[in-house]
Amino acid sequence: MSALGTRPRTAAAPALALPERRRRRSRARRFVLVAALALVWVFPLYWMVVTALSPREDLAAGDVGLVPTTLDGGGFRRALVDFPVLQWTVNSAAIAVVAVVITVVVDVMAGYVLAKHRFPGRAVVFFLIIATLMIPIQVLLVPQFDLVAQLGWLNSYWAVIIPRSAEAFGVFLARQYFLSMPDELLEAAQLDGAGQLRTLLSIVLPLSRPLVAVLVVMTFMYRWNEFAWPLVALREPALYTLPVGLSFLQGQYTTDYPALMAGALVSILPVLVLFAVAQRQFVAGIARSGLK
């Protein structure tokens, strides 16, 4: 009897262990895949660090490897002392922060109206907004320049901020997010006597933190890295943004690559910090908006 009683247990053990082994193999494959993708994405950043910390003479001689033999902070010193990189960083930060505030407010309000308010021509308005995504920015440079010149904003921060104070993609993202919000919640607030603005500020916005995080990260990243329009609208080097200023570090005959890579590292740090802080809300906002 004891032998008969132990047979089912010994036979079931391999059957139970088989799914566990499969799960371990699946986790191992996912780990290898994620590690390989992380290596591909991190390697350019690592190479920027290596270049920034390498002596300029070694780069000129082509004597640079994956692991630098000599560490030299001269690239950072030249970028911060010989060139106004800090001033360009302040300019980019001022433009990006003000633009984020204006753009997020406009996108959220426009998306809320298109999602929760019914009025004649709503579908046509939304279609026209989405259609602007197909217009290349290069096509808009001349009319934007003419408009900004007539307003007297050339060579100022407002010349960079105002023309792009509303983003079609941000309006689309906000509309998709608000469509998933129950209408009964807004109707209950209106029955309690809340107006449209009170409903938006007290009910909608507290529930839209993931959406706001997505809009803040994407708008800041776009404004921080914008190059073409600031290059056209700004004339004085003291007003240059960081991407525009870094382009002038490339000489006609020689280029100080350590200083250039040091400036590039400075330019990507704010975006990395912002994404690290808002990562959880950013992912939640993308998921709630229905984007894949």
C-alpha positions in Angstrom: 0.0 0.0 0.0 2.8 2.3 0.8 4.4 1.7 -2.6 1.0 2.3 -4.3 0.6 5.5 -2.4 4.0 7.0 -3.4 3.7 6.4 -7.1 1.3 9.3 -7.9 3.5 11.7 -6.0 6.7 10.7 -7.8 4.9 10.8 -11.1 3.4 14.3 -10.4 6.7 15.8 -9.4 8.2 16.0 -12.9 4.9 17.3 -14.3 4.9 20.1 -11.7 8.5 20.9 -12.3 8.2 21.2 -16.0 6.1 24.5 -16.0 8.5 25.9 -13.5 11.5 25.2 -15.7 9.7 26.8 -18.6 9.0 29.9 -16.6 12.6 30.1 -15.6 13.7 29.8 -19.2 11.2 32.4 -20.3 12.4 34.8 -17.7 16.0 34.1 -18.7 15.3 34.8 -22.3 13.5 38.1 -21.4 16.4 39.1 -19.3 18.9 38.5 -22.1 16.7 40.4 -24.5 16.2 43.4 -22.2 19.9 43.4 -21.4 20.8 43.4 -25.1 18.4 46.3 -25.8 19.6 48.2 -22.8 23.2 47.8 -24.1 22.2 49.1 -27.5 20.6 52.2 -26.0 23.2 52.9 -23.4 26.3 52.5 -25.6 25.9 55.9 -27.3 25.6 57.6 -24.0 28.7 55.7 -22.7 30.6 56.7 -25.9 29.7 60.4 -25.2 31.1 60.1 -21.7 34.3 58.5 -23.0 34.8 61.1 -25.6 34.1 64.0 -23.2 36.7 62.6 -20.7 39.4 61.9 -23.3 42.2 64.3 -24.1 41.9 66.2 -27.2 45.3 65.1 -28.4 44.2 61.4 -28.2 41.1 62.1 -30.3 43.2 64.0 -32.9 45.5 61.0 -33.1 42.7 58.5 -33.2 44.0 56.8 -30.1 40.7 56.3 -28.3 39.2 53.0 -27.1 36.2 51.8 -25.3 38.0 52.2 -22.0 39.9 55.4 -21.9 43.5 55.1 -20.6 43.7 58.7 -19.5 40.8 60.7 -18.0 40.8 64.5 -18.7 38.2 67.0 -17.6 39.4 69.6 -20.1 36.4 69.1 -22.3 34.0 70.1 -19.6 36.2 73.0 -18.6 36.4 74.4 -22.1 32.7 73.9 -22.7 31.7 75.7 -19.5 34.4 78.4 -19.6 35.4 79.1 -23.2 31.9 78.8 -24.5 28.7 80.2 -22.9 27.1 76.8 -22.4 25.6 77.7 -19.0 24.0 80.8 -20.6 22.6 78.7 -23.4 21.3 76.2 -20.8 19.5 78.9 -18.9 18.0 80.2 -22.2 16.7 76.7 -23.1 15.4 76.1 -19.6 13.5 79.4 -19.5 11.9 78.8 -23.0 11.1 75.1 -22.2 9.5 75.9 -18.8 7.3 78.7 -20.1 6.4 76.8 -23.2 5.4 73.7 -21.1 3.1 75.7 -19.0 1.3 77.4 -21.9 1.2 74.3 -24.1 -0.1 72.0 -21.4 -2.9 74.4 -20.5 -4.0 74.9 -24.1 -3.8 71.2 -24.9 -5.7 70.1 -21.9 -8.5 72.6 -22.4 -8.8 71.9 -26.1 -8.8 68.2 -25.5 -11.4 68.5 -22.8 -13.7 70.5 -25.0 -13.4 68.2 -28.0 -14.0 65.1 -25.8 -16.8 66.2 -23.5 -18.6 69.1 -25.2 -20.9 68.6 -28.2 -21.2 71.5 -30.6 -21.7 71.8 -34.4 -18.5 71.1 -36.4 -16.7 69.3 -33.5 -15.6 66.5 -35.7 -14.4 68.9 -38.5 -12.4 70.9 -36.0 -10.7 67.8 -34.6 -10.0 66.6 -38.2 -8.4 69.9 -39.1 -6.2 69.8 -35.9 -5.0 66.3 -36.7 -4.4 67.2 -40.3 -1.8 69.8 -39.2 0.4 66.9 -38.1 1.1 66.1 -41.8 2.6 69.6 -42.4 6.4 69.6 -42.1 7.8 72.3 -39.8 10.1 73.5 -42.7 6.9 74.6 -44.6 5.9 76.8 -41.6 9.3 78.6 -41.1 8.7 81.4 -43.6 5.1 82.3 -42.5 6.1 82.0 -38.9 9.1 84.3 -39.4 6.9 86.9 -41.2 4.3 86.8 -38.4 6.9 87.1 -35.6 8.7 89.9 -37.5 5.4 91.9 -37.8 4.8 91.5 -34.1 8.2 92.7 -33.3 9.2 89.6 -31.4 12.3 88.6 -33.4 15.4 87.9 -31.4 13.3 87.3 -28.2 12.1 84.4 -26.1 8.5 85.0 -27.2 9.5 84.4 -30.8 10.4 80.8 -29.9 7.6 80.2 -27.4 4.3 81.6 -28.9 4.3 80.1 -32.4 4.3 76.6 -31.0 2.1 77.2 -28.0 -0.4 74.5 -29.0 0.5 71.1 -30.2 -1.8 69.0 -32.4 -0.5 65.8 -30.9 -1.0 67.1 -27.4 -4.6 68.0 -28.2 -5.2 64.5 -29.7 -3.6 62.8 -26.6 -5.7 64.9 -24.2 -8.9 64.1 -26.2 -8.2 60.4 -26.1 -7.6 60.5 -22.4 -10.8 62.4 -21.6 -12.9 60.1 -23.7 -12.1 57.3 -21.2 -13.4 59.5 -18.3 -17.0 58.7 -17.3 -19.6 61.3 -18.3 -21.6 60.4 -15.1 -18.8 61.9 -13.0 -19.0 65.2 -14.7 -22.8 65.2 -14.7 -22.7 64.6 -10.9 -20.4 67.6 -10.4 -22.7 69.8 -12.5 -25.8 68.6 -10.5 -24.0 69.8 -7.4 -23.8 73.2 -8.8 -20.2 73.2 -10.3 -19.7 75.2 -13.5 -17.6 74.1 -16.4 -14.4 75.8 -15.1 -14.9 74.4 -11.6 -15.5 70.9 -12.9 -12.4 71.1 -15.0 -10.2 72.4 -12.1 -11.7 70.3 -9.2 -12.7 67.1 -10.9 -11.0 66.6 -14.2 -7.5 67.8 -13.5 -7.0 65.8 -10.3 -7.9 62.7 -12.3 -5.6 63.7 -15.2 -2.2 63.6 -13.5 -0.9 60.9 -15.8 -2.0 62.9 -18.9 -0.4 66.1 -17.5 2.8 64.1 -16.9 2.9 62.8 -20.5 2.3 66.3 -21.9 4.9 67.9 -19.6 7.6 65.3 -20.5 6.9 65.3 -24.3 6.6 69.1 -24.5 9.7 69.7 -22.5 11.7 67.2 -24.5 10.5 68.8 -27.8 11.2 72.3 -26.7 14.5 71.5 -25.1 15.8 69.8 -28.3 14.2 72.1 -30.8 16.7 73.4 -33.3 15.3 74.7 -36.6 13.0 77.4 -35.4 15.3 78.9 -32.7 18.0 79.0 -35.2 15.8 81.2 -37.5 14.2 83.3 -34.8 17.2 84.1 -32.6 20.1 86.3 -33.9 22.2 87.1 -30.9 24.5 84.4 -29.5 23.6 85.4 -25.9 20.0 84.3 -26.7 20.8 81.0 -28.3 19.3 77.8 -26.9 21.6 74.9 -26.1 21.1 72.9 -29.3 21.7 76.0 -31.4 24.8 77.0 -29.4 26.3 73.5 -29.6 26.1 73.5 -33.4 28.5 76.4 -33.4 31.1 74.4 -31.5 31.8 72.5 -34.7 34.5 74.3 -36.5 35.0 74.6 -40.2 38.3 72.7 -40.1 38.7 71.3 -36.6 36.2 70.4 -33.9 36.8 70.2 -30.2 35.0 66.9 -29.7 35.5 66.6 -25.9 34.0 70.0 -25.4 31.2 69.2 -27.8 30.4 65.9 -26.1 30.6 67.6 -22.7 28.0 70.1 -23.9 25.8 67.4 -25.3 25.9 65.5 -21.9 24.8 68.7 -20.2 21.9 69.0 -22.7 20.5 65.5 -22.0 20.7 65.6 -18.2 17.5 67.7 -17.7 15.5 65.4 -19.9 16.7 62.2 -18.2 16.0 63.7 -14.7 12.5 64.8 -15.8 11.7 61.4 -17.2 13.1 59.6 -14.2 10.9 61.7 -11.9 7.7 61.3 -14.0 8.3 57.8 -15.3 5.4 56.1 -13.5 2.8 58.8 -14.4 4.2 58.9 -17.9 3.6 55.2 -18.5 0.1 55.4 -16.9 -0.8 58.3 -19.1 0.3 56.6 -22.3 -1.7 53.5 -21.2 -4.9 55.5 -20.4 -4.8 57.4 -23.7 -4.9 54.2 -25.7 -1.6 54.7 -27.5 0.4 51.6 -28.3 
